[in-house]
Amino acid sequence: MGKGEGSTIRLPAFSTCRERHDETFLLRAVRPPLTSGGGGGTVTWSIIAREPATGRLGIAAASRFFALGARVPFVETGVGIVATQALLNPLYGRKGLALLREGHTAQEAVDLMVAADDGREARQVHAMDARGGVGAFTGSDCVAWCGHITGTDCSAAGNMLAGPEVIEATVAAYESRHDLPMARRLIAAMMAGEAAGGDMRGRQSASLIVLDEQEYSELDFRVDDHEDPLAELTRLEQVSRERWVHFRRFLPTRENPAGITDRSRIDAEIAAATARKEP
């Protein structure tokens, strides 16, 4: 456990931001004023997950912060995912992925990044490697409520939230929705977190990334500035099923570096898949 981490509750690896006072750790309860979303760091919560049956990795995040999808998630096929939050350190992204690529576990990667950062107590970061291992750190100077938990095949972390119930609900929803494909499962998890209170400042942006075995993402959506970003993320995922998910099957792959270039075949198979309402 890194500095700033804490006690365990119902879900494993649960940690909150805390401050030391007379040798006693106390939960912080400061409520900052609502801002326009431009300052204060990425007041965010996110969930990272792995689908054991397919090896897919995914991340969904939401915040009262502009364009969190540009600076919070960092992903690489076959390597893992890193999410930097709170008073974010964008250097964690590439550095964390490089450490995972070198063979470090997710927790080792997080520990190494945090140890080298003099601003660590203002940071929150969690990561997942390609095998599903989780690492996380919540600094003691992150704004309450903040913390992280590890569920089954998933990790959730957040700061300046309405309370711990936000990430608890996020993980519980993800764990219970085995009936959904990963993208919709991640969105359902975030919707549950929002219903539990979400970011206490409000809503502004959201993002979703899903990786499969290919060098490029299966899905990658960003909602940078919206009154209801998770609803918009839901709409984008629905739109992706109209054509994109079918078209992607014809792109170059590791197995077929040229892909399919016969436009007549592409159009015909997309039309057939759409008529069957796949996936």
FIKE-894931 format. One record per residue: x negated, y negated, z negated of N, C-alpha, C in turn. Coordinates in steps of 0.05 Angstrom, whole numbers. Example, Ala and Ser with C-alpha at 12.3 -4.5 7.8 and 13.67 -1.06 7.14 Angstrom:
! residues 2
{{-264, 114, -156}, {-246, 90, -156}, {-264, 66, -156}},
{{-257, 45, -142}, {-273, 21, -143}, {-258, -1, -157}},
***
This chain:
! residues 279
{{-17, 24, 0}, {0, 0, 0}, {-17, -25, 0}},
{{-11, -45, 16}, {-27, -69, 17}, {-18, -89, -4}},
{{-34, -109, -8}, {-26, -130, -27}, {0, -143, -18}},
{{17, -148, -37}, {43, -159, -31}, {65, -138, -28}},
{{57, -112, -29}, {77, -91, -27}, {87, -83, -55}},
{{109, -67, -56}, {120, -63, -82}, {134, -36, -86}},
{{156, -36, -100}, {168, -12, -111}, {185, 3, -91}},
{{193, 27, -98}, {209, 45, -80}, {237, 46, -90}},
{{256, 46, -71}, {284, 50, -78}, {294, 74, -62}},
{{319, 76, -55}, {331, 99, -42}, {316, 108, -17}},
{{309, 90, 0}, {294, 97, 24}, {264, 95, 18}},
{{248, 113, 31}, {219, 113, 24}, {205, 88, 35}},
{{182, 82, 23}, {164, 61, 32}, {178, 34, 33}},
{{194, 29, 13}, {209, 3, 12}, {191, -17, -3}},
{{188, -41, 8}, {171, -61, -4}, {183, -88, -1}},
{{179, -105, -21}, {190, -133, -20}, {168, -153, -24}},
{{173, -178, -15}, {154, -199, -22}, {158, -206, -51}},
{{136, -210, -65}, {137, -216, -94}, {116, -236, -101}},
{{120, -249, -123}, {99, -268, -132}, {92, -261, -161}},
{{67, -265, -169}, {58, -258, -195}, {62, -282, -215}},
{{73, -275, -238}, {77, -296, -258}, {74, -283, -286}},
{{54, -292, -301}, {48, -281, -328}, {47, -251, -327}},
{{31, -241, -308}, {26, -212, -305}, {51, -196, -298}},
{{73, -209, -291}, {98, -195, -283}, {105, -202, -255}},
{{111, -182, -239}, {120, -187, -211}, {150, -193, -211}},
{{157, -215, -198}, {185, -224, -197}, {193, -226, -168}},
{{218, -217, -161}, {228, -222, -135}, {232, -251, -130}},
{{224, -260, -106}, {227, -288, -100}, {256, -293, -91}},
{{267, -316, -97}, {295, -321, -91}, {298, -349, -80}},
{{279, -359, -65}, {280, -385, -54}, {296, -385, -28}},
{{315, -403, -25}, {331, -405, -1}, {322, -431, 13}},
{{308, -429, 36}, {300, -453, 50}, {324, -465, 65}},
{{322, -491, 71}, {344, -504, 86}, {346, -493, 114}},
{{370, -493, 126}, {374, -485, 153}, {359, -504, 171}},
{{344, -494, 191}, {330, -510, 210}, {341, -506, 237}},
{{330, -520, 257}, {338, -517, 284}, {327, -492, 297}},
{{311, -476, 282}, {300, -452, 293}, {272, -456, 304}},
{{261, -479, 303}, {235, -484, 315}, {212, -481, 296}},
{{216, -480, 270}, {194, -479, 251}, {198, -458, 230}},
{{178, -456, 213}, {181, -437, 190}, {172, -409, 197}},
{{161, -404, 220}, {153, -377, 227}, {176, -361, 238}},
{{170, -337, 247}, {191, -320, 258}, {206, -307, 235}},
{{228, -320, 227}, {245, -309, 206}, {262, -288, 219}},
{{254, -263, 216}, {261, -242, 234}, {267, -216, 219}},
{{283, -199, 231}, {282, -170, 223}, {282, -154, 248}},
{{269, -130, 246}, {266, -113, 269}, {266, -84, 261}},
{{271, -67, 280}, {269, -38, 276}, {253, -26, 298}},
{{234, -10, 291}, {217, 6, 309}, {225, 35, 306}},
{{227, 50, 328}, {235, 78, 325}, {222, 95, 346}},
{{222, 121, 340}, {212, 141, 359}, {233, 163, 361}},
{{238, 172, 386}, {257, 193, 391}, {241, 219, 394}},
{{241, 237, 374}, {223, 260, 375}, {227, 278, 399}},
{{252, 281, 408}, {258, 300, 430}, {245, 291, 456}},
{{243, 264, 460}, {233, 254, 486}, {206, 239, 483}},
{{199, 232, 459}, {175, 216, 455}, {179, 186, 460}},
{{203, 178, 466}, {209, 150, 471}, {203, 133, 446}},
{{192, 109, 450}, {189, 90, 429}, {206, 66, 436}},
{{216, 52, 415}, {233, 29, 420}, {231, 9, 397}},
{{237, -16, 404}, {239, -37, 383}, {261, -56, 390}},
{{276, -64, 370}, {296, -85, 373}, {292, -105, 350}},
{{296, -130, 356}, {291, -151, 336}, {310, -174, 341}},
{{315, -189, 319}, {333, -212, 321}, {324, -233, 301}},
{{330, -258, 307}, {321, -280, 290}, {335, -306, 295}},
{{334, -324, 275}, {341, -352, 279}, {315, -367, 286}},
{{305, -360, 310}, {279, -370, 319}, {280, -368, 349}},
{{269, -388, 363}, {269, -388, 392}, {251, -367, 404}},
{{262, -351, 422}, {247, -333, 439}, {228, -314, 424}},
{{239, -301, 404}, {222, -283, 388}, {210, -261, 405}},
{{224, -254, 427}, {214, -232, 444}, {188, -238, 457}},
{{180, -264, 457}, {154, -271, 470}, {131, -267, 451}},
{{135, -265, 425}, {113, -265, 406}, {115, -244, 384}},
{{137, -231, 380}, {140, -211, 359}, {132, -183, 368}},
{{144, -172, 389}, {137, -144, 396}, {114, -142, 415}},
{{96, -122, 409}, {74, -115, 427}, {76, -85, 431}},
{{76, -76, 456}, {81, -48, 461}, {61, -37, 482}},
{{56, -11, 480}, {40, 2, 501}, {48, 31, 502}},
{{54, 41, 526}, {62, 68, 530}, {40, 87, 521}},
{{47, 108, 506}, {28, 127, 497}, {11, 118, 474}},
{{15, 94, 465}, {-2, 82, 443}, {15, 75, 419}},
{{35, 58, 423}, {52, 50, 401}, {64, 23, 403}},
{{74, 13, 381}, {88, -13, 379}, {78, -28, 354}},
{{73, -54, 357}, {66, -71, 334}, {86, -94, 334}},
{{96, -101, 311}, {114, -125, 308}, {102, -143, 287}},
{{96, -168, 295}, {85, -188, 277}, {107, -209, 271}},
{{112, -214, 245}, {134, -230, 236}, {126, -249, 214}},
{{146, -263, 203}, {142, -284, 182}, {125, -306, 195}},
{{104, -316, 182}, {87, -336, 194}, {68, -320, 212}},
{{78, -313, 235}, {67, -292, 252}, {38, -298, 260}},
{{24, -276, 265}, {-3, -278, 276}, {-3, -263, 303}},
{{-1, -277, 325}, {1, -263, 351}, {-24, -247, 358}},
{{-46, -252, 344}, {-70, -236, 349}, {-67, -207, 340}},
{{-48, -203, 322}, {-43, -176, 312}, {-34, -157, 335}},
{{-20, -168, 355}, {-9, -151, 376}, {-30, -135, 391}},
{{-47, -149, 405}, {-68, -135, 421}, {-87, -120, 402}},
{{-94, -133, 380}, {-113, -120, 361}, {-101, -94, 350}},
{{-76, -95, 343}, {-63, -71, 332}, {-61, -49, 352}},
{{-54, -55, 377}, {-52, -35, 397}, {-80, -23, 403}},
{{-100, -40, 403}, {-127, -30, 408}, {-136, -10, 386}},
{{-129, -16, 361}, {-135, 2, 339}, {-120, 28, 342}},
{{-95, 27, 350}, {-80, 52, 354}, {-92, 68, 377}},
{{-100, 53, 398}, {-112, 67, 421}, {-138, 81, 413}},
{{-152, 70, 394}, {-177, 82, 385}, {-172, 107, 367}},
{{-148, 112, 360}, {-141, 135, 344}, {-134, 130, 315}},
{{-134, 105, 307}, {-126, 98, 279}, {-96, 104, 275}},
{{-89, 112, 251}, {-60, 115, 245}, {-48, 87, 244}},
{{-21, 86, 244}, {-8, 60, 243}, {-15, 45, 218}},
{{-16, 59, 195}, {-22, 46, 170}, {-51, 36, 169}},
{{-69, 52, 180}, {-97, 44, 182}, {-100, 18, 199}},
{{-85, 18, 221}, {-86, -6, 239}, {-76, -30, 224}},
{{-54, -28, 210}, {-43, -50, 195}, {-62, -59, 174}},
{{-73, -40, 159}, {-92, -47, 137}, {-116, -62, 148}},
{{-127, -53, 170}, {-151, -66, 182}, {-145, -94, 191}},
{{-122, -98, 203}, {-114, -125, 213}, {-110, -144, 189}},
{{-96, -134, 169}, {-90, -151, 146}, {-115, -158, 131}},
{{-133, -139, 127}, {-157, -143, 112}, {-174, -165, 125}},
{{-173, -168, 151}, {-190, -187, 165}, {-177, -214, 168}},
{{-153, -218, 157}, {-137, -242, 161}, {-135, -257, 134}},
{{-147, -281, 133}, {-146, -296, 108}, {-118, -307, 103}},
{{-101, -307, 123}, {-73, -316, 119}, {-54, -293, 115}},
{{-64, -270, 106}, {-48, -246, 105}, {-23, -248, 88}},
{{-24, -264, 66}, {-1, -264, 48}, {23, -279, 60}},
{{19, -293, 82}, {41, -305, 96}, {51, -288, 119}},
{{39, -265, 123}, {46, -248, 146}, {65, -225, 138}},
{{79, -216, 158}, {93, -190, 156}, {87, -175, 182}},
{{80, -150, 180}, {75, -134, 204}, {83, -105, 199}},
{{94, -93, 219}, {98, -64, 217}, {92, -52, 245}},
{{85, -27, 245}, {75, -14, 269}, {83, 15, 269}},
{{84, 27, 293}, {88, 55, 297}, {70, 65, 318}},
{{57, 88, 313}, {39, 99, 333}, {56, 119, 351}},
{{43, 130, 371}, {57, 146, 391}, {68, 172, 379}},
{{57, 180, 356}, {66, 205, 342}, {89, 199, 322}},
{{95, 173, 319}, {117, 166, 300}, {107, 158, 273}},
{{81, 157, 269}, {70, 147, 243}, {75, 118, 240}},
{{81, 110, 215}, {89, 82, 209}, {68, 69, 191}},
{{64, 43, 195}, {48, 26, 178}, {62, 0, 174}},
{{60, -12, 150}, {73, -38, 145}, {60, -53, 123}},
{{64, -79, 125}, {54, -98, 104}, {72, -122, 103}},
{{79, -130, 79}, {94, -154, 74}, {79, -171, 54}},
{{69, -194, 63}, {53, -211, 45}, {69, -224, 23}},
{{55, -230, 1}, {69, -241, -23}, {79, -269, -18}},
{{70, -283, 3}, {80, -310, 8}, {102, -311, 29}},
{{111, -288, 38}, {134, -288, 56}, {159, -297, 41}},
{{177, -309, 55}, {201, -321, 42}, {222, -300, 37}},
{{233, -299, 13}, {254, -280, 6}, {280, -286, 21}},
{{296, -265, 25}, {289, -238, 18}, {271, -227, 40}},
{{251, -212, 33}, {233, -199, 53}, {224, -172, 43}},
{{218, -155, 62}, {208, -128, 54}, {210, -110, 78}},
{{202, -85, 73}, {203, -65, 95}, {210, -37, 83}},
{{221, -20, 100}, {228, 7, 92}, {221, 26, 115}},
{{217, 51, 108}, {213, 71, 128}, {236, 91, 126}},
{{249, 97, 149}, {270, 117, 150}, {260, 141, 165}},
{{278, 158, 174}, {272, 181, 190}, {267, 172, 219}},
{{242, 174, 228}, {233, 166, 255}, {237, 137, 261}},
{{237, 120, 240}, {241, 91, 244}, {229, 75, 221}},
{{224, 50, 227}, {214, 31, 207}, {229, 4, 211}},
{{237, -8, 190}, {250, -35, 191}, {236, -54, 173}},
{{235, -79, 181}, {222, -100, 165}, {235, -126, 171}},
{{236, -144, 151}, {248, -170, 155}, {241, -189, 133}},
{{245, -215, 139}, {239, -236, 120}, {260, -258, 123}},
{{264, -273, 101}, {284, -293, 99}, {312, -282, 107}},
{{317, -258, 96}, {343, -245, 102}, {363, -250, 80}},
{{388, -243, 85}, {408, -246, 65}, {403, -228, 40}},
{{389, -206, 44}, {383, -188, 22}, {372, -162, 33}},
{{364, -144, 15}, {353, -118, 24}, {373, -101, 39}},
{{399, -107, 35}, {419, -92, 49}, {418, -95, 79}},
{{405, -116, 89}, {402, -120, 118}, {386, -97, 130}},
{{362, -93, 120}, {346, -72, 132}, {355, -44, 123}},
{{367, -42, 100}, {379, -16, 92}, {401, -8, 112}},
{{418, -27, 118}, {440, -21, 137}, {430, -15, 165}},
{{408, -29, 173}, {396, -25, 199}, {386, 3, 201}},
{{371, 13, 182}, {360, 40, 182}, {382, 61, 180}},
{{401, 56, 162}, {423, 76, 159}, {439, 79, 185}},
{{444, 57, 199}, {459, 59, 224}, {443, 74, 245}},
{{417, 68, 247}, {400, 82, 266}, {400, 112, 261}},
{{397, 119, 236}, {395, 147, 229}, {421, 162, 234}},
{{443, 148, 233}, {469, 162, 236}, {480, 163, 265}},
{{467, 148, 283}, {478, 147, 311}, {462, 164, 331}},
{{460, 190, 324}, {446, 208, 342}, {461, 212, 369}},
{{486, 204, 370}, {502, 207, 394}, {495, 187, 416}},
{{479, 167, 409}, {474, 145, 428}, {446, 148, 440}},
{{443, 139, 465}, {416, 136, 476}, {400, 116, 460}},
{{374, 116, 462}, {357, 100, 444}, {364, 70, 445}},
{{368, 59, 469}, {373, 30, 470}, {398, 22, 455}},
{{420, 37, 460}, {445, 31, 447}, {443, 37, 417}},
{{428, 57, 410}, {424, 64, 382}, {409, 41, 367}},
{{389, 30, 379}, {375, 7, 367}, {393, -17, 364}},
{{409, -22, 385}, {427, -45, 383}, {448, -41, 361}},
{{458, -17, 359}, {478, -10, 338}, {466, -15, 311}},
{{440, -7, 308}, {426, -11, 283}, {424, -41, 276}},
{{417, -57, 296}, {414, -86, 291}, {441, -98, 285}},
{{462, -89, 299}, {489, -99, 293}, {497, -94, 264}},
{{490, -70, 254}, {496, -63, 227}, {481, -81, 207}},
{{456, -87, 214}, {440, -106, 197}, {452, -133, 197}},
{{461, -142, 220}, {474, -169, 222}, {500, -169, 206}},
{{515, -147, 207}, {540, -146, 192}, {535, -147, 162}},
{{511, -138, 154}, {503, -138, 126}, {492, -165, 117}},
{{490, -184, 135}, {481, -211, 128}, {460, -222, 147}},
{{443, -205, 158}, {423, -214, 178}, {405, -236, 167}},
{{395, -251, 186}, {378, -275, 180}, {396, -295, 166}},
{{388, -304, 142}, {406, -321, 127}, {408, -349, 139}},
{{390, -356, 158}, {393, -382, 171}, {412, -382, 195}},
{{418, -358, 205}, {436, -357, 228}, {425, -340, 250}},
{{433, -346, 275}, {425, -330, 298}, {415, -347, 321}},
{{396, -337, 336}, {386, -351, 360}, {375, -333, 382}},
{{358, -314, 375}, {346, -298, 396}, {345, -269, 388}},
{{340, -252, 408}, {338, -223, 403}, {322, -210, 426}},
{{312, -186, 421}, {298, -172, 442}, {300, -142, 438}},
{{296, -128, 460}, {297, -99, 460}, {278, -88, 480}},
{{261, -69, 472}, {242, -56, 490}, {244, -26, 484}},
{{245, -10, 506}, {244, 19, 504}, {223, 29, 523}},
{{205, 47, 512}, {184, 59, 528}, {188, 88, 531}},
{{184, 99, 555}, {183, 128, 559}, {155, 136, 566}},
{{151, 156, 583}, {124, 165, 589}, {110, 149, 610}},
{{124, 131, 624}, {112, 116, 646}, {96, 92, 635}},
{{80, 81, 653}, {62, 59, 646}, {77, 32, 641}},
{{102, 31, 649}, {118, 7, 647}, {143, 14, 630}},
{{155, -7, 619}, {178, -2, 601}, {202, 10, 616}},
{{217, 25, 601}, {243, 35, 612}, {263, 12, 612}},
{{264, -3, 590}, {281, -26, 587}, {266, -48, 572}},
{{270, -72, 580}, {257, -95, 567}, {275, -120, 570}},
{{290, -126, 549}, {309, -148, 550}, {301, -169, 530}},
{{304, -194, 537}, {300, -217, 519}, {324, -236, 520}},
{{334, -244, 497}, {353, -265, 495}, {340, -287, 479}},
{{332, -309, 493}, {315, -329, 480}, {329, -350, 464}},
{{354, -356, 472}, {369, -378, 459}, {398, -374, 464}},
{{413, -364, 444}, {441, -357, 448}, {456, -358, 422}},
{{481, -365, 423}, {498, -367, 399}, {502, -340, 386}},
{{502, -319, 403}, {506, -292, 392}, {487, -273, 407}},
{{461, -274, 400}, {441, -260, 415}, {445, -230, 416}},
{{454, -217, 394}, {458, -188, 395}, {481, -180, 413}},
{{501, -196, 414}, {523, -191, 433}, {513, -194, 462}},
{{496, -214, 467}, {484, -217, 493}, {465, -194, 500}},
{{450, -185, 481}, {433, -161, 485}, {450, -137, 492}},
{{472, -134, 479}, {491, -112, 486}, {501, -114, 515}},
{{507, -139, 523}, {517, -143, 550}, {495, -136, 571}},
{{470, -145, 565}, {448, -139, 583}, {443, -109, 586}},
{{445, -95, 564}, {442, -66, 565}, {464, -53, 582}},
{{488, -63, 580}, {510, -53, 597}, {505, -59, 626}},
{{495, -83, 632}, {489, -91, 660}, {467, -73, 671}},
{{448, -66, 654}, {426, -49, 664}, {435, -22, 674}},
{{458, -13, 664}, {468, 13, 672}, {484, 11, 699}},
{{489, -13, 708}, {502, -16, 734}, {484, -8, 757}},
{{458, -15, 755}, {440, -10, 777}, {411, -4, 768}},
{{401, -20, 749}, {373, -18, 742}, {364, 10, 734}},
{{379, 23, 716}, {370, 49, 705}, {369, 70, 728}},
{{386, 66, 748}, {385, 85, 771}, {363, 78, 790}},
{{359, 52, 795}, {337, 43, 813}, {310, 51, 802}},
{{307, 50, 776}, {281, 55, 764}, {270, 83, 770}},
{{288, 102, 775}, {280, 129, 781}, {264, 132, 807}},
{{266, 111, 824}, {253, 112, 850}, {226, 97, 850}},
{{219, 84, 827}, {194, 69, 826}, {170, 88, 825}},
{{146, 79, 832}, {122, 95, 829}, {119, 105, 800}},
{{110, 129, 797}, {106, 141, 771}, {78, 155, 770}},
{{71, 164, 747}, {46, 179, 745}, {46, 204, 763}},
{{70, 217, 764}, {73, 241, 780}, {75, 235, 810}},
{{86, 213, 816}, {90, 205, 845}, {81, 176, 848}},
{{55, 170, 851}, {45, 143, 852}, {57, 125, 874}},
{{68, 137, 894}, {80, 121, 916}, {109, 115, 911}},
{{122, 131, 894}, {150, 127, 889}, {167, 135, 913}},
{{192, 127, 913}, {210, 132, 936}, {214, 106, 951}},
{{208, 105, 977}, {210, 80, 992}, {232, 81, 1013}},
{{247, 103, 1015}, {269, 105, 1034}, {293, 90, 1023}},
{{298, 66, 1034}, {319, 49, 1023}, {347, 62, 1026}},
{{351, 76, 1047}, {377, 90, 1051}, {382, 110, 1029}},
{{361, 125, 1023}, {364, 145, 1002}, {369, 132, 975}},
{{353, 111, 970}, {356, 96, 944}, {385, 86, 941}},
{{395, 72, 962}, {422, 61, 960}, {443, 83, 957}},
{{440, 105, 972}, {459, 127, 970}, {460, 140, 943}},
{{436, 145, 931}, {435, 158, 906}, {444, 140, 883}},
{{438, 114, 886}, {449, 95, 865}, {479, 94, 867}},
{{490, 93, 891}, {519, 92, 894}, {532, 117, 882}},
{{519, 140, 887}, {530, 165, 876}, {529, 166, 846}},
{{506, 157, 835}, {503, 156, 806}, {523, 137, 793}},
{{527, 114, 806}, {546, 95, 796}, {574, 106, 796}},
{{581, 120, 817}, {608, 132, 819}, {612, 153, 798}},
{{591, 167, 790}, {593, 187, 768}, {591, 174, 741}},
{{586, 148, 741}, {583, 133, 716}, {560, 144, 699}},
{{537, 147, 711}, {513, 155, 697}, {496, 131, 690}},
{{481, 130, 668}, {481, 152, 648}, {505, 149, 630}},
***
